Each structure stands twice: as structure tokens, then as C-alpha cells.
Amino acid sequence: MNQALITDIQLPRELGKSLEFNSARLKREKNQLIIEAISEYLEKLNRSSLSEEARRQSISASGQSHFSDEIWENNMDDTDWRE
């Protein structure tokens, strides 16, 4: 059986109302929506971290002290990890 971590959170009133409204609207448990939202957010953070690390390594490997964001974004290959 998959063990779960139980934690308490405090939500701002408007966020809590939105969670309850959308839970009822979608006929899904609030817990499911919270898990999905946290999972998606953490995946985006991970992709961002991968991009930053790839950028750092590209700059280091190029021997340049400065790489403009435009050059980086136009030349990076992120086909395997971007949505």
C-alpha cells in the first residue's frame, strides 16, 4: 500500500473558496485537486531548474563569460523536457 504524508495547510480565504467551488463543479475531491496542482507546480520548477543548469553548463563549456538570454533561448535544444 502506498503510504501518504498527512499535512495541514492554511489557504487564503479566496483560494479556499475557489478550491471548494471547483471541487464541486468538477465533482472531484479537494485533495485530488491539491495533489494535481502541487505536482504540476513542482514539475514546472524542476523543468526550470533543468533549463537553468543547462544554460550554466552551456556558458561554462563555451568559455564565454556572458551569453545573452536571446542567444540561449534561440539555440537551446529542449525537445526532450519541455511540454
C-alpha positions in Angstrom: 0.0 0.0 0.0 1.2 3.5 -0.9 1.8 5.5 2.3 0.7 9.1 2.3 2.1 12.1 4.1 -0.6 13.9 6.0 -0.1 17.6 6.4 -2.2 20.6 7.3 -2.2 23.8 5.2 -3.8 27.2 5.6 -5.3 28.7 2.4 -6.2 32.3 1.9 -10.0 32.6 2.1 -10.4 33.3 -1.7 -8.2 30.4 -2.7 -10.1 28.1 -0.4 -13.4 29.3 -1.8 -12.1 28.7 -5.3 -10.9 25.2 -4.4 -14.3 24.3 -2.9 -16.2 25.7 -5.9 -14.1 23.9 -8.4 -14.1 20.7 -6.4 -17.9 20.7 -6.5 -18.0 21.8 -10.2 -15.7 19.1 -11.3 -17.2 16.5 -8.9 -13.7 15.7 -7.6 -12.2 15.6 -4.1 -10.4 18.7 -2.9 -7.4 16.5 -2.1 -7.2 15.3 -5.7 -7.1 18.9 -7.0 -4.5 19.9 -4.4 -2.3 16.9 -5.3 -2.5 17.7 -9.0 -1.8 21.4 -8.5 1.3 20.7 -6.4 2.5 18.0 -8.7 2.2 20.3 -11.8 3.9 23.2 -9.9 6.8 21.0 -8.8 7.3 19.6 -12.4 7.5 23.2 -13.7 10.1 24.1 -11.0 12.1 21.0 -12.0 12.0 21.9 -15.7 13.0 25.5 -14.8 15.9 24.1 -12.7 17.0 21.9 -15.6 16.9 24.8 -18.0 19.0 27.0 -15.7 21.6 24.2 -15.2 21.8 23.5 -18.9 22.3 27.3 -19.5 25.0 27.4 -16.9 26.8 24.4 -18.4 26.5 25.8 -21.9 28.0 29.1 -20.8 30.8 27.3 -19.0 31.5 25.0 -21.9 31.5 27.9 -24.4 34.3 29.7 -22.5 32.3 32.9 -22.7 31.7 35.0 -19.7 28.3 36.2 -21.0 25.6 34.6 -23.0 22.6 36.6 -23.8 19.2 35.2 -22.9 18.1 35.6 -26.5 21.0 33.6 -27.9 20.4 30.9 -25.2 16.7 30.6 -25.9 17.1 30.5 -29.7 19.8 27.9 -29.7 18.9 25.5 -26.8 17.6 22.0 -27.5 14.9 21.3 -25.0 12.8 18.9 -27.1 13.0 16.1 -24.6 11.9 18.0 -21.4 9.6 20.8 -22.5 5.8 20.4 -22.9 
